[in-house]
Each structure stands twice: as C-alpha cells, then as structure tokens.
C-alpha cells in the first residue's frame, strides 16, 4: 500500500543529514525512508567485494598473487570504500540487493524501454533514484505522491514536481551526475521513523514541508543547550567548550571550521579513548540481567546482532528487539569470562554504554555489528 492518497498531515518524510563523508549511507537510507543501512554494514560489503576482486585476479592473472597487477591492486587498498567512508556504486548495489532484492540499473534509454513505458507512462512512475558525482551521492524518492530531493547536504527535503523531474534529471546529468533508478520494490514510505541514536537525521510532516515549515529539529540541536560529541554522545568534555563566537572547540580547534575528514578523524580517535566519566561502571563487568533463550528466526521482533570479541572470535546471536540492553551486556560477559570489555558500534564507533538504558530496538541494533576490546 502506498501513501499517495493519505492526508499530508499523516505523511512523514525521513531525511538524513550529511555526516563526515557518509553520503552513500545517507542516500540509501533516504531512498529506503528509514535508517536501515549502517556504515559498518556497508564497509563489510566493501571488504567482501575487495576480497572477491583479489580472488578473481589471483585466479586469472598470469603469475597469480605474484603478478604485477595483483600486487598493485593490493597496494592500492580498498577499491570500494576509503578512509573517509566513501562507498562505491558496487557497494550500494550489493546493499540494495541484499536488503530488498532490488537491482540498481543505470537510468538509460535501455532501462526506459525495458519498463515498457508508453506515452502515458514515464519516468515519474519510478519510485526513486540515486544520483552520483565524484564522491557525493544523493537520493530522489517519491513520498506521499510527490518526488523529494533528499540530498543530505540540504537542510530539509525539497519537493520536485512531476513536471520538473525529467528536466531536473537532465540538469544533473549536465552537471556530471550519473543517475541510477529503482522502478519499484522499495519499502512503504510515509511512515514516521524513529531516529537512531547518533544519527544526524530528521523526520518532517509533508504538509509542513509543502507550507515551508519544517516540523522537527535536528536532534543534534535539541539538547537544551548541551553539545553533542562527534561520536554521537552528549558532551561534558572538551567538545562542549565554545570560543568567543559561540562555536564548539576541541583541543584548541573550532569544530565547525574543520574539514569533514578532520572531523571524522577526531571522532575515530575519540572512539578509541576510554570513557572519561569515572562514575560510569563497565557495563559488561557489572551486567546482572539473565540472558534469555535465543528466539527462533520466525519469532516476532527477532533481530540478529554480530559480535567481534577481543580474542578475535565472532558470534552471531538473535535477541528480541524488546529486550533491554542489559541482556546484551550479560551475553558478552558470558562470552568473555566476566572480564571488563569496552564495546563499540556504528560508524564512527560509539560506546555502547551510551544506550545502556534503552531496548535493542530503541538503540537501533538490529543487524548491527558490535566490536569489543579488553580494558
């Protein structure tokens, strides 16, 4: 069921804003109209694609792993994700295929012909588009019967009329963008989505956007004067300090004046540091909730969480999304003989203690990967 005939007062548009260089992740989530894809998940796909490419070269290049081409490719590092979080089209295609079994064809005359478009059926019958130029991705998605430009660099979604859609596509092409399309099969849009912790995202009522009145503020700006760390946590640290102009500073640097790459590196560095609040106990060592039986895959609310433990081993375990986070900490404690472990999730990595009082659903940990290290 679509939301085309729904009251605009009850149609909601999900919009992720630009964070670091994760526009590929933002574009996919804006296309899906929900925070379904994580940066870590996309990075996993990227590394899998890298391994497949290297394996193919080893098998087909003369000289195998000793060939010049193989050694050059190996030295270049990942061809599907860089240190700033830029993902290749292959990664985005694989992610859509895995999650929704959807292809992501290039918008071309062949695709238009394959859709058997008639004079009364055109590009406006497609559900969504992904546009790419250089290192930037953005999504166009039909929500509530209208097309919306969901570029993560925009402050709010911008409506694109049916009449303007084809013209806008040609304009973007002329600016060097490559356009990919999703004719159908995307999840239902228009539903109000809960914003996952740490995401720079907003939900807007469609009627308010049409009137030019955004409904919900960026959660990073709604903390009653408190700052927000680059890794998603609240500030009581250096990042909450401000200069004379009112901008937050860290180690003498104005955060707003840093490049995206510098901000990401700061966040990654901060994510490797121990929790500064000595009053927060280690959630793993102090976990006391019993671990419930693992639910069946068919159970309502069953979700998978992958764990990478400090000894290098991996575990995949199902929980119910209504389970409190305490059972996750208890599970890790059982797997680590009760030793103190620092747990991180997401990208940039955030401390799991920040969501210790939430449920698994509230922490948005479904299909997430959690990494641990001894402290």
Secondary structure by P-SEA (a helix, b strand, c coil): ccccccccccbbbbbbcccccaaaaaaaaaaaccccccaaaaaaaaaaaaaaaaaaaaaccccccccaaaaaaaaaccccccccccccaaaaaaaaaaacccccccccaaaaaaacccccccccccccbbbbcccbbbbbbbcccccccccccccbbbbbcccaaaaaaaaaaaabbbbbbbcccccccccbbbbccccccccccaaaaaaccccccccccccccccccccccccccccccccccccccccccccccccaaaaaaaaaaaaaccccccccccccccccccccccccccccbbbbbbbbccccbbbbbbbbccccaaaaaaaaaaaccccbbbbbbcccbbbccccccccccccccccbbbbbbcc
